[in-house]
Amino acid sequence: MTGKTKRFPLSLSSIAGKSSRTAHGDSVPSSGTATPQTATRNAAGNGTRSTTRSDARIAPAAVPERSTPMVSDAVRKAMVARVAKQGVKDPKVLAAMEAVPRHFFMEPALASQAYIDASLPIGYHQTISQPYIVARMIEVMRDNANGGVLNRVLEIGTGCGYQAAVLSLLAKEVYSVERIKPLHELAKANLRPLRIANIRLHYGDGMLGFPQVAPFDGIILAAAGLEVPQALLEQMTMGGRLVAPVGSRNQVLQLIERVGKYEWVTTTLEDCHFVPLRSGTV
């Protein structure tokens, strides 16, 4: 994969680790629950420091190689090949998925499961979305009338920061809103070592969007509501695309395109399952 990781000053392989090495030779448990303390420990181990500015660009930091059993470049490539087999065709999306080390955003106890096609817990009853659905939603958002160009993108539900990292390779500016304060801090700690310059993290109510920096060429929701909030629809550019899960028990992935000042077109794509979209902050 040539020329797809230029926005990362560090070699991603130095973070992802190689299959020939293991962390202290210890085995990795098959299950666990991620917590904000995980990010704190990881950040401390990487010699990073926390920042108090929620909208700050990721601060530079020296990052040693993170080696994990059962995690390698080959395993990540296999994940991407599986995503492609499931129907994702956009080569830039697939390249971005291959570039970002998913296990870096997860509890070490779950690292060996990072590249299976499943959502996994990150704490506070939230999950990191399965690789296929991340790639699928971004591919749909990129399939616009502007040839896939995304100048400004909004993500609702930062979670652990993984999807924002993938988006950073496909959009000029990425704004991500998280309503759960410990997860907002977790995402900052996870993203900081990657030194990604074009992500802005914001702690706030995602149902309100981010009107201060609107409009957005693309909006992605990582949680499902009974309908997409009107505030988000109004923050789309003309021709912009919003991709979101909609529904309660039975959810579907929807594409909403803005075709006029007061006109949007909705297309139902496929079944999905997400955590519920909630208002306010905690």
Secondary structure as GFF3:
##gff-version 3
##sequence-region A 1 282
A	DSSP	alpha_helix	12	16	.	.	.	ID=ss1
A	DSSP	alpha_helix	36	45	.	.	.	ID=ss2
A	DSSP	alpha_helix	73	85	.	.	.	ID=ss3
A	DSSP	alpha_helix	91	99	.	.	.	ID=ss4
A	DSSP	three_ten_helix	102	105	.	.	.	ID=ss5
A	DSSP	three_ten_helix	108	113	.	.	.	ID=ss6
A	DSSP	beta_strand	120	123	.	.	.	ID=ss7
A	DSSP	beta_strand	126	128	.	.	.	ID=ss8
A	DSSP	alpha_helix	131	142	.	.	.	ID=ss9
A	DSSP	beta_strand	152	156	.	.	.	ID=ss10
A	DSSP	alpha_helix	162	168	.	.	.	ID=ss11
A	DSSP	beta_strand	173	178	.	.	.	ID=ss12
A	DSSP	alpha_helix	181	191	.	.	.	ID=ss13
A	DSSP	three_ten_helix	192	194	.	.	.	ID=ss14
A	DSSP	beta_strand	199	203	.	.	.	ID=ss15
A	DSSP	three_ten_helix	206	208	.	.	.	ID=ss16
A	DSSP	beta_strand	216	221	.	.	.	ID=ss17
A	DSSP	alpha_helix	230	233	.	.	.	ID=ss18
A	DSSP	beta_strand	236	246	.	.	.	ID=ss19
A	DSSP	beta_strand	251	260	.	.	.	ID=ss20
A	DSSP	beta_strand	263	272	.	.	.	ID=ss21
###
